[in-house]
Amino acid sequence: MELSAKQQSIEQLKQAQKILILTHKNPDGDSLGSLLALKKVLERLGKKVTAVVSDPIPASLTFLAELDRLETELRLNREFVLHLDLTKTQVANLGYRKIEDNQKLAIIITPKSGQFRAQDVSFPEPVADFDLVIVLDTPDLARLGNIGQNFRDLFYETPVINIDHHPSNDYFGQVNWVEITATSTAEILVGLIEALASPDHSTKELIDSQVATALLTGITTDTGSFQNANTTPKALTIAAQLVAAGAEQQQIIRQIYKTKPLSTLKLWGRALSRLRTDETHRYAYTYLGQADFSELKAETNQSSGLIDDLLKTAQGYRFVALITEKNGSLHVSLRALETGINLNALATACGGGGHDLAAAFEVKSGTLKDSLESTLSQINACLVNQPG
């Protein structure tokens, strides 16, 4: 009988010793909480774990434990090693020179006596940096940003476990554990961690207060503090189990929803002052440019809660859109205000993806000045086949 994705993941994790954990660029509560929780659990199981988050951590998530143990960039061993047998003679000098119009490199080894022969040289197999890669909460490799672009060979040469809950997932791993009915990747990981428990490492030991807080952060943020329509009885049950395990639920609520820097409030105020509507297609939108962030001394990730905390309270429209200028491109976040619209289909048609009620896409090489109107036209064009 063929093993399920969950069973395959468990077997791979039991065998692996050097594990790399990655998640999408611009980390959020689910991606970061999931990554921190899984890293801690695997280390308790005796694994050597490297976890990389290359983009800045949102201020609202800096309360999570052990952020200082995350890497900000991926470093791989690129050394090419050759071995030289020294049993018959030692090395007097070692050098190199370029030959054939710099197309080749000659390595010159001078012996103290006698000579070296071809059979004295050997080329050991390179030691792999990792024997398993786990990608969390990421629908496709492009969402990994520079890591996905600059280390593509890693994903072909190393087994990849892809754990996600987005319907738009590309199934890019050798093992693809994608549960589109799950509220979050953190919810999926609870089942994985429970399955990894053993007499030597009980579930209670693996899911302590720190791990429970990280996992509950993921579930809380991806359900809008259990207010979104994607909240399920299973998610509420798991959340209760995590609170019982010591998750700091009140700290999560306080840090994410009740604590805002003044620069964030000013940024949100500017976005609200620009709120516009498209009465024909029945949606509301606003925008923030790079100049707004600079002028208000705000980080780009400080706009992340705006659409969920404020814009989603608008009435009389099908959805809201927040268009944010970031590093020479436009990021478009979409949130449904009523049922009957599939934002995942809309975003996918525009080159992105997500869920029915929450999705996003990017406009590459776009600025607000040059691309705002064309981006709105793109949204309207992608709405053609939407109901309502």
Summary of the structure (lengths in Angstrom):
residues: 388
radius of gyration: 25.1
end to end distance: 44.7
largest distance: 89.3
contacts: 1217
relative contact order: 0.11
helix: 39%
strand: 21%
